[in-house]
């Protein structure tokens, strides 16, 4: 991850120009044109929220609520839906509408609307999209989400008003990402500062091709916690490369099952104009010992452990660390760039660093297993002298001695997996290699080379 201390300049000129024109724009207040209405509210949004159940229910009373639009389909990331909040900004909901370009039809962020409830269905699903939903009749299982209101029907229910709220008065600003793990903010326009994308060099979303995953997740982090951002492949910025900086963003908060998600409206929501920082620092063990003998089967560690008392775990590039996994009672360490079917991988270089007494040690051996091999050379093995590397510091790659070819490391066919853990042979230390140092196991993964690599039974004699 040391490479993240640099500003990544490898964007194309087109992408760079797009970032200058879109990402660094200031947040803009919504405009509004309308026809005045004589309708007035007689119910609060919280009343409808409390009345809704997990089953879609037809609302029969002649009641009206008032709310404020928070979303926009200008960027194509919201599709046939409007997100809204109560005027006091305490309760959110959404309306399913079978119409396009709603932002051109007086449904811009900040616009106040009145909603005539009679004839609508109300629902608070327990699965899928979570939160209060207004719309047409319930759809099919498993979640029975409400169907969209027709393009002519919804205009009889959702009435724009001639008053609006500026974005700066509408947005809810939070101090840290973990604050957003809260249903109270659903469908709200939220803002958080000092964040950056975990990933680099990949686009917001997928290309719009048949049978591909329609949406993509890209995590953002403030260094303490992470949150999913969700981008539709049909958004007009799906192919834009993620900005590499750190800064402020705005988005509408949604929730799918138990996962909170931020949905950007346009690239103007993203203002990462400060230098990126290294959030994924090496995890240095507190009991490092330069030993001449070692037998590490990883059986003493819990699953998902990524901090090891006797070793160094370095996310040298990307947000991922080696971590303990288990299968059929066997434990091992694992690294992968895999991010999901039809989703580009997470570029990563992970270093698992083992202290050793070169003077007294004679040999190194280990076992490896590769799952879903996707090309390239996912595993390299090195040694480096302690005089050339301080635990937790940047690894000077010119000082690494590559001993990968001293092992019999083979890979299965493209798309296939090893049948189990196998020995890669034994490396004999040169007699001239003395003093303290480290063996280094390096995983290499890219957006396309997403093999899963597993290592077990590291033995030094």
C-alpha positions as CSV (number, residue, x, y, z in Angstrom):
1,X,0.0,0.0,0.0
2,X,3.1,2.2,0.1
3,X,2.3,3.1,-3.5
4,X,-0.8,4.8,-2.2
5,X,1.3,7.6,-0.7
6,X,1.8,8.8,-4.2
7,X,-1.0,10.6,-6.1
8,X,-1.9,8.1,-8.8
9,X,-1.5,9.9,-12.1
10,X,-2.1,7.0,-14.4
11,X,-5.6,8.1,-15.5
12,X,-6.2,8.7,-19.1
13,X,-6.3,12.3,-20.3
14,X,-10.0,11.9,-20.9
15,X,-10.7,10.6,-17.4
16,X,-8.5,13.4,-16.0
17,X,-10.5,16.0,-17.8
18,X,-13.7,14.5,-16.7
19,X,-12.5,14.6,-13.1
20,X,-11.6,18.3,-13.4
21,X,-14.9,19.3,-14.8
22,X,-17.1,17.1,-12.7
23,X,-15.5,15.9,-9.5
24,X,-14.2,19.3,-8.4
25,X,-17.3,21.3,-9.1
26,X,-19.0,22.8,-6.1
27,X,-22.2,21.3,-4.8
28,X,-25.0,23.1,-6.5
29,X,-28.4,24.2,-5.1
30,X,-31.4,22.8,-7.0
31,X,-33.3,25.0,-9.4
32,X,-37.1,24.8,-9.4
33,X,-40.0,25.7,-11.6
34,X,-43.6,24.8,-10.7
35,X,-47.3,25.5,-10.7
36,X,-48.6,26.6,-7.3
37,X,-50.9,24.1,-5.5
38,X,-53.6,24.8,-3.0
39,X,-53.2,21.4,-1.3
40,X,-51.9,21.2,2.3
41,X,-50.6,18.3,4.4
42,X,-52.7,16.8,7.1
43,X,-50.4,13.9,8.1
44,X,-46.7,13.6,9.0
45,X,-44.3,11.1,7.3
46,X,-43.6,9.5,10.6
47,X,-47.3,8.5,10.9
48,X,-47.1,6.7,7.6
49,X,-43.8,5.0,8.5
50,X,-45.4,3.7,11.7
51,X,-48.5,2.5,9.9
52,X,-46.5,0.6,7.2
53,X,-45.8,-3.2,7.6
54,X,-43.7,-5.8,5.8
55,X,-46.7,-6.5,3.6
56,X,-47.8,-3.9,1.1
57,X,-51.0,-2.3,2.2
58,X,-53.4,-0.1,0.2
59,X,-53.9,3.3,1.8
60,X,-57.6,4.3,1.8
61,X,-57.7,7.5,3.8
62,X,-57.7,10.9,2.0
63,X,-54.5,12.1,3.6
64,X,-51.6,14.2,2.4
65,X,-47.9,14.3,3.5
66,X,-45.2,16.8,2.7
67,X,-41.6,15.8,1.9
68,X,-38.4,16.9,0.2
69,X,-36.6,15.2,-2.7
70,X,-33.1,14.1,-2.0
71,X,-32.2,12.0,-5.1
72,X,-31.7,12.8,-8.7
73,X,-31.7,10.6,-11.8
74,X,-29.6,13.1,-13.7
75,X,-26.5,10.8,-13.6
76,X,-28.5,7.6,-14.4
77,X,-27.6,6.0,-11.1
78,X,-31.1,6.3,-9.8
79,X,-33.6,4.5,-12.0
80,X,-37.4,5.1,-11.9
81,X,-37.4,6.1,-8.2
82,X,-37.4,9.2,-6.1
83,X,-35.8,9.3,-2.6
84,X,-37.4,11.8,-0.1
85,X,-37.2,12.9,3.5
86,X,-39.7,14.5,5.8
87,X,-39.4,18.3,6.0
88,X,-37.8,17.9,9.5
89,X,-35.3,15.5,7.9
90,X,-36.0,12.8,10.4
91,X,-37.7,10.1,8.3
92,X,-37.0,8.9,4.8
93,X,-38.8,7.0,2.1
94,X,-38.9,6.3,-1.6
95,X,-41.5,6.2,-4.4
96,X,-41.3,3.8,-7.3
97,X,-42.3,5.6,-10.6
98,X,-42.4,4.2,-14.2
99,X,-40.9,7.4,-15.7
100,X,-37.5,8.8,-16.8
101,X,-35.6,12.0,-16.4
102,X,-37.5,13.0,-13.3
103,X,-34.9,15.6,-12.5
104,X,-36.3,17.6,-15.5
105,X,-39.9,17.4,-14.2
106,X,-39.6,19.4,-11.0
107,X,-38.2,16.5,-9.0
108,X,-34.8,17.9,-8.2
109,X,-33.0,17.6,-4.9
110,X,-34.4,20.1,-2.4
111,X,-37.8,20.4,-4.1
112,X,-40.7,20.1,-1.7
113,X,-43.6,17.9,-2.7
114,X,-47.0,17.0,-1.5
115,X,-48.1,13.3,-1.7
116,X,-51.7,12.3,-1.9
117,X,-51.7,8.9,-0.2
118,X,-55.2,7.6,-1.1
119,X,-54.8,4.8,-3.6
120,X,-51.1,4.2,-3.0
121,X,-49.6,1.1,-1.3
122,X,-47.3,1.6,1.6
123,X,-44.7,-1.0,2.8
124,X,-41.6,-1.5,4.9
125,X,-39.9,-4.6,3.5
126,X,-37.9,-6.9,5.7
127,X,-35.6,-8.0,2.9
128,X,-34.2,-6.5,-0.3
129,X,-34.5,-2.7,-0.3
130,X,-35.1,-1.6,3.3
131,X,-37.1,1.4,4.4
132,X,-40.5,2.9,3.8
133,X,-41.7,2.6,0.2
134,X,-44.7,4.1,-1.5
135,X,-45.9,2.7,-4.9
136,X,-48.2,0.4,-6.7
137,X,-49.5,-3.1,-5.9
138,X,-47.0,-5.5,-4.3
139,X,-44.8,-7.5,-6.6
140,X,-44.0,-11.2,-6.5
141,X,-42.0,-12.9,-3.7
142,X,-39.5,-13.2,-2.2
143,X,-39.8,-9.6,-1.0
144,X,-43.0,-8.5,-2.7
145,X,-41.5,-5.0,-3.4
146,X,-44.1,-2.5,-4.5
147,X,-44.4,-2.1,-8.3
148,X,-43.9,1.2,-10.0
149,X,-46.7,3.8,-10.4
150,X,-47.6,4.5,-14.0
151,X,-46.2,7.5,-15.8
152,X,-49.6,9.2,-15.8
153,X,-50.7,7.9,-12.4
154,X,-47.9,9.2,-10.2
155,X,-48.5,12.8,-11.3
156,X,-51.9,12.6,-9.6
157,X,-50.2,11.6,-6.3
158,X,-46.8,13.4,-6.2
159,X,-47.3,17.2,-6.5
160,X,-44.3,19.5,-6.7
161,X,-44.5,22.6,-4.6
162,X,-43.1,26.1,-5.4
163,X,-40.7,26.0,-2.5
164,X,-37.4,24.3,-2.0
165,X,-34.6,23.8,0.4
166,X,-31.0,24.4,-0.6
167,X,-28.6,21.4,-0.5
168,X,-26.6,22.9,2.2
169,X,-29.7,23.0,4.4
170,X,-30.9,19.6,3.3
171,X,-27.7,17.6,3.6
172,X,-26.9,15.8,6.8
173,X,-23.2,16.0,7.7
174,X,-21.6,13.2,9.7
175,X,-18.3,13.0,11.4
176,X,-17.3,9.5,10.4
177,X,-18.6,6.7,8.1
178,X,-19.7,4.4,11.0
179,X,-22.3,7.1,11.9
180,X,-24.2,6.1,8.7
181,X,-24.9,2.6,9.8
182,X,-28.2,3.9,11.0
183,X,-31.7,3.4,9.6
184,X,-32.5,7.0,10.7
185,X,-30.5,8.3,7.7
186,X,-32.2,6.1,5.0
187,X,-33.0,8.1,1.9
188,X,-31.2,11.1,3.3
189,X,-28.7,13.2,1.4
190,X,-25.6,12.7,3.6
191,X,-22.1,14.2,3.5
192,X,-18.8,12.9,5.0
193,X,-15.3,14.3,4.8
194,X,-11.8,12.8,4.9
195,X,-12.7,9.7,3.0
196,X,-11.1,7.9,0.0
197,X,-11.9,4.9,-2.1
198,X,-10.2,1.7,-1.0
199,X,-9.6,0.7,-4.6
200,X,-7.7,2.5,-7.3
201,X,-7.3,2.4,-11.0
202,X,-10.7,0.7,-11.7
203,X,-14.1,2.2,-12.9
204,X,-17.1,3.1,-10.7
205,X,-19.3,0.5,-12.5
206,X,-19.5,-2.3,-15.1
207,X,-19.7,-1.9,-18.8
208,X,-23.4,-2.2,-20.0
209,X,-23.2,-5.6,-21.6
210,X,-25.7,-8.4,-21.5
211,X,-25.5,-10.9,-18.6
212,X,-23.0,-8.8,-16.6
213,X,-23.7,-7.8,-13.0
214,X,-25.8,-4.6,-13.3
215,X,-24.3,-2.8,-10.4
216,X,-20.9,-2.6,-8.8
217,X,-19.7,-2.0,-5.2
218,X,-16.7,0.2,-4.4
219,X,-15.9,0.7,-0.8
220,X,-14.9,4.0,0.7
221,X,-13.0,4.3,4.0
222,X,-12.1,6.9,6.6
223,X,-9.4,4.8,8.0
224,X,-11.6,3.4,10.8
225,X,-14.5,1.8,8.9
226,X,-15.7,1.2,5.4
227,X,-19.0,1.7,3.5
228,X,-20.3,0.4,0.2
229,X,-20.9,2.8,-2.7
230,X,-23.2,1.4,-5.3
231,X,-23.1,2.3,-9.0
232,X,-25.4,1.1,-11.8
233,X,-23.8,0.0,-15.0
234,X,-26.3,2.4,-16.7
235,X,-25.1,5.5,-14.9
236,X,-23.3,8.0,-17.2
237,X,-20.2,7.7,-15.0
238,X,-20.0,3.9,-14.7
239,X,-16.9,3.8,-16.9
240,X,-15.1,6.6,-15.2
241,X,-12.0,5.6,-13.2
242,X,-12.3,6.2,-9.4
243,X,-10.6,9.4,-8.3
244,X,-7.5,8.5,-6.3
245,X,-7.6,11.4,-3.8
246,X,-9.1,12.0,-0.4
247,X,-11.8,14.4,0.6
248,X,-15.5,15.0,0.8
249,X,-18.5,13.3,-0.8
250,X,-22.3,13.5,-0.8
251,X,-24.7,10.6,-1.6
252,X,-28.1,9.2,-0.7
253,X,-28.0,6.5,1.9
254,X,-29.9,3.3,1.1
255,X,-29.9,-0.2,2.5
256,X,-30.1,-3.7,0.9
257,X,-30.8,-6.4,3.4
258,X,-28.3,-5.6,6.1
259,X,-25.9,-3.6,4.0
260,X,-25.9,0.2,4.0
261,X,-25.1,1.7,0.6
262,X,-24.2,5.2,-0.6
263,X,-25.6,6.0,-4.0
264,X,-24.1,9.0,-5.9
265,X,-26.3,11.2,-8.0
266,X,-23.6,12.6,-10.3
267,X,-19.9,13.0,-10.2
268,X,-20.4,16.4,-8.7
269,X,-21.2,14.6,-5.4
270,X,-17.5,13.5,-5.2
271,X,-14.8,16.1,-4.3
272,X,-11.7,14.1,-3.4
273,X,-9.2,17.0,-4.0
274,X,-6.7,16.2,-1.2
275,X,-3.7,13.8,-1.4
276,X,-4.5,10.2,-0.7
277,X,-3.0,8.7,2.5
278,X,-1.8,5.2,3.3
279,X,-4.6,3.7,5.4
280,X,-3.4,0.1,5.1
281,X,-0.2,0.2,7.1
282,X,1.8,-3.0,7.8
283,X,0.6,-5.0,10.7
284,X,3.8,-5.7,12.6
285,X,3.7,-8.5,15.2
286,X,4.7,-7.7,18.8
287,X,6.8,-10.8,19.3
288,X,9.2,-10.9,16.3
289,X,12.0,-13.3,16.7
290,X,14.8,-14.2,14.3
291,X,14.6,-17.9,14.6
292,X,16.5,-20.8,12.9
293,X,13.5,-23.1,13.3
294,X,9.8,-22.7,12.6
295,X,6.8,-24.9,12.1
296,X,3.7,-22.8,11.3
297,X,0.5,-24.6,10.5
298,X,-1.7,-21.6,11.5
299,X,-3.9,-23.8,13.7
300,X,-3.6,-21.5,16.7
301,X,-5.3,-18.6,14.9
302,X,-9.0,-17.8,14.5
303,X,-10.5,-17.4,11.1
304,X,-10.0,-14.0,9.5
305,X,-7.1,-13.1,11.7
306,X,-4.7,-10.8,9.9
307,X,-2.4,-9.7,12.8
308,X,0.3,-12.2,13.8
309,X,2.6,-11.8,16.8
310,X,5.6,-13.4,15.1
311,X,5.1,-12.1,11.6
312,X,4.6,-8.9,9.5
313,X,1.5,-8.6,7.3
314,X,2.0,-5.8,4.7
315,X,-0.8,-4.6,2.3
316,X,2.0,-3.3,0.1
317,X,-0.5,-2.2,-2.6
318,X,-4.2,-2.2,-2.3
319,X,-6.5,-2.7,0.7
320,X,-6.1,-6.4,1.4
321,X,-4.0,-8.4,3.8
322,X,-3.2,-12.1,4.2
323,X,-5.7,-13.6,6.5
324,X,-6.4,-17.0,8.2
325,X,-9.0,-19.2,6.6
326,X,-10.1,-22.7,7.1
327,X,-11.7,-25.6,5.2
328,X,-12.5,-29.1,6.3
329,X,-10.8,-28.5,9.6
330,X,-7.5,-27.3,8.0
331,X,-6.3,-23.7,8.5
332,X,-4.0,-21.6,6.3
333,X,-3.4,-18.1,5.2
334,X,-5.0,-16.7,2.1
335,X,-4.9,-13.7,-0.3
336,X,-7.1,-13.0,-3.3
337,X,-8.0,-10.1,-5.7
338,X,-11.4,-11.7,-6.4
339,X,-14.3,-9.2,-5.9
340,X,-17.3,-11.2,-7.2
341,X,-18.5,-12.7,-10.4
342,X,-18.3,-10.4,-13.4
343,X,-16.7,-7.7,-11.3
344,X,-13.2,-6.4,-11.8
345,X,-10.7,-7.7,-9.2
346,X,-9.1,-5.6,-6.5
347,X,-5.5,-4.9,-7.5
348,X,-3.3,-6.0,-4.6
349,X,0.2,-6.9,-3.5
350,X,0.3,-8.5,-0.1
351,X,3.5,-9.4,1.7
352,X,3.7,-12.0,4.4
353,X,7.1,-11.6,6.1
354,X,8.7,-14.1,8.3
355,X,11.8,-13.3,10.5
356,X,14.7,-15.8,10.2
357,X,18.2,-16.4,11.5
358,X,20.0,-16.9,8.2
359,X,23.2,-18.0,10.0
360,X,21.7,-21.0,11.7
361,X,18.8,-21.9,9.4
362,X,19.4,-24.3,6.6
363,X,16.1,-24.8,4.7
364,X,12.7,-23.3,3.9
365,X,9.6,-25.3,2.8
366,X,5.9,-24.7,2.6
367,X,2.7,-25.9,0.9
368,X,0.4,-24.0,-1.4
369,X,-3.0,-24.3,-3.0
370,X,-4.5,-22.1,-5.8
371,X,-8.2,-21.8,-6.3
372,X,-9.8,-20.5,-9.5
373,X,-6.5,-19.7,-11.2
374,X,-6.8,-16.6,-13.5
375,X,-3.4,-16.4,-15.0
376,X,-0.1,-14.6,-14.2
377,X,2.2,-15.4,-11.3
378,X,0.2,-14.9,-8.1
379,X,3.0,-16.1,-5.8
380,X,6.6,-15.0,-5.5
381,X,9.1,-15.8,-2.7
382,X,12.0,-13.6,-1.7
383,X,14.5,-13.1,1.1
384,X,15.8,-9.8,2.4
385,X,18.5,-9.0,5.0
386,X,17.6,-7.2,8.2
387,X,20.2,-4.6,7.4
388,X,18.1,-3.8,4.3
389,X,14.7,-3.8,5.9
390,X,13.2,-2.5,9.1
391,X,10.0,-4.2,10.3
392,X,7.0,-2.1,9.2
393,X,9.0,0.2,6.9
394,X,8.7,0.5,3.1
395,X,10.2,-2.6,1.4
396,X,13.1,-1.6,-0.8
397,X,12.4,-3.9,-3.7
398,X,15.9,-3.6,-5.1
399,X,17.1,-5.4,-1.9
400,X,14.7,-8.3,-2.3
401,X,16.4,-11.6,-3.6
402,X,13.9,-13.6,-5.7
403,X,14.1,-17.3,-4.9
404,X,10.7,-18.2,-6.5
405,X,12.4,-20.5,-9.1
406,X,14.1,-22.5,-6.3
407,X,10.6,-24.0,-5.6
408,X,8.5,-26.2,-7.8
409,X,5.5,-23.8,-7.9
410,X,2.9,-24.9,-10.5
411,X,-0.5,-23.7,-11.3
412,X,-3.7,-25.4,-12.5
413,X,-5.4,-24.7,-15.9
414,X,-7.1,-21.4,-16.4
415,X,-10.3,-21.3,-14.3
416,X,-9.4,-24.5,-12.5
417,X,-8.2,-25.1,-8.9
418,X,-5.6,-27.3,-7.2
419,X,-7.0,-30.5,-5.8
420,X,-5.4,-29.8,-2.4
421,X,-2.4,-28.4,-0.7
422,X,0.9,-29.7,-2.2
423,X,4.5,-29.3,-1.2
424,X,6.5,-27.0,-3.4
425,X,9.8,-28.5,-2.5
426,X,12.7,-27.2,-0.2
427,X,14.9,-24.2,-0.6
428,X,18.5,-24.6,0.8
429,X,20.0,-21.4,2.1
430,X,23.4,-20.5,0.6
431,X,26.3,-20.9,3.0
432,X,27.3,-17.3,2.5
433,X,23.9,-16.0,3.6
434,X,24.4,-15.0,7.3
435,X,22.9,-12.7,9.8
436,X,19.2,-11.9,10.5
437,X,16.6,-11.4,7.8
438,X,13.2,-12.3,6.5
439,X,11.5,-14.6,4.1
440,X,8.9,-12.8,2.1
441,X,5.8,-14.4,0.5
442,X,4.2,-12.0,-2.1
443,X,0.7,-12.3,-3.6
444,X,0.1,-10.4,-6.8
445,X,-3.4,-9.8,-8.1
446,X,-5.0,-7.4,-10.6
447,X,-8.4,-6.6,-12.0
448,X,-8.3,-9.7,-14.2
449,X,-5.7,-11.9,-12.5
450,X,-7.9,-12.7,-9.4
451,X,-6.6,-16.1,-8.3
452,X,-7.0,-17.1,-4.7
453,X,-3.7,-18.2,-3.2
454,X,-3.4,-20.2,0.0
455,X,-0.2,-21.1,2.0
456,X,0.2,-23.6,4.8
457,X,2.8,-25.4,6.9
458,X,5.7,-22.9,6.6
459,X,8.8,-24.8,7.9
460,X,12.3,-23.5,8.6
461,X,15.0,-26.0,9.7
